[in-house]
Amino acid sequence: MPATLAAVREYLRRSAWEFAEIVVVDDGSRDRTVEVARAAGVRVLQNPGNRGKGYGVKHGALEAKGAWVLFTDADLSAPISELEKLWSAVEGGQAQVAIGSRAVDRRLVGVHQPLAREMVGRFFNLVMRMVTGLPFQDTQCGFKLIEAAAARQVFSRQQLDGFGFDVEVLFIAQSLQYRCVEVAVRWDNVEGTKVSAWRGMLAFLDLLKVRWNGILGKYR
């Protein structure tokens, strides 16, 4: 966490953004996340217990104050400087959502996940496209930029708290006719974050939930 905050702050110091805030969302952690983030002088939001990654991202996106919202994993698997690529894809109203992707150009992946996990990810994306009709090659890269006005509309409709939220957010965005673009980004796997097999299975079930919610009109 300290290294991540330092890297983001240094990037923002050198950037041309007129306003930028760093928001750390704590999802019921038992370590020193909150203490370290507050000591660094950044804004900290605390979830009511351990609610899941989807809930945490939703919490942060709806509380963010800027004109655009970038959410990224704490390990910075996609370097914060890759924001420039996402911004280039949306600047000037070209799109309202830009998602970082490991699949558009796999040559940009420096450190791969273990082979079995990578194969499961590719299979998940195949099933995702079949079930939801979304065209994206990689929905699960945790590096996405969304216009704040669109974020409020999208995340206020989000139903899922788990790892399937990425798909749901993009499904809602397209349902609301926001333009979404997929952008190749540099990415290096960082060991330490583990997703259990059970949570992985739940992500597949989430695909059916997203499709069913869409049929029921819950995202209107």
Buried (B, 14 or more C-beta within 10 A) or exposed (E): BEEBBEBBBEBBEEBEBEEBEBBBBBBEEEEEBBEBBEEBEBBBBBBEEEBBBBBBBBBBBBEBEBEBBBBBBBBBBBBBBBBEBBBEBBEEEEBBBBBBBBBBEBEBBEEEBEEEEBEBBEEBBEBBBEBBEBEBBBBBBBBBBBBBEBBBBBBEBBBBBBBBBBBBBBBBBBBBEBBBBBBBBBBBBEEEEEEEEEBBEBBBEBBEBBBEBBEEEEBE
